[in-house]
Amino acid sequence: MERGWYKEPMPELPEVETVRRGLGQILKDQPAITKIELKRKDLRDPIPVRQVQSLVGAKILSIERRAKYLLLKTSAGTLLSHLGMTGTWRVAPPGDEKDHDHIYLHFSNGLRLAYRDPRRFGCFDFVARDQEQTHPKLKNLGVEPLAKAFTGSDLWQKLRGKETPIKVALMDQKTVVGVGNIYANEALFRAGIRPQTKACKLSRERCERLVGAVKEILAEAIAAGGSSINDYVQASGDSGSFQKSFRVYDREGEMCETCHTRVSAQVLGGRSSFWCPSCQK
């Protein structure tokens, strides 16, 4: 398996959270939406144009995140945005138009935001104020990994009877949301658990260790602005730096920095998996 042979779907939860925080700062004055320009009527899915346009005139209240979805909450409903693999938000004053800019949001303070997505794997949707728990894209999502409700006991209960590898189970959005491939690999390394281990074989103690590792890795990645591989940049246009801290991800054949054993790799559940044969049991 040649290093870098795959193109990892990005961004993951730390990158989306970083974008959320950036947009929150940009829109902290809570301006009203004065115009929504849709350069196309679909991305990954059709855009509900009439519902989205109904938000013109509404005031931005907050920018939140659920799993890998950005929620731009307004006084009249919520704009739901998923970045897909190549989606980015940026401040785009007139004259700063780019190829693959698909959406422009204009605000009462003169600001214009652009959503750009060369591969069009993202989505843009409308969520009514009373539908956040029942919207098709949100209703089946599991617990947030950084929430207090995500505990070792919670994970242990969810893994009972699961014969799938723990890495595959950890990336199941019904188990816990937002733990993508990069951070699943890194969390399993920190917890000392091989990705191939059957999920149902993990003890409560090992589940506690894994939950702690997930929380630590995600928090560290958010603090670093995420991992900039492929197309990801923050709302400010800056790159993340957590990729400099990878211990096993995309390091097949390199020496483990802890024990100097060569990092191994294989495909699990259709995704690239990396581990240290000595540090992970």
Helices and strands as residue ranges (DSSP letters): H 13-26, E 33-38, H 49-53, E 60-66, E 69-74, E 77-82, E 88-91, E 101-107, E 112-116, E 123-127, H 152-159, H 166-170, H 181-191, G 199-201, H 204-223, G 242-245, E 264-268, E 271-275
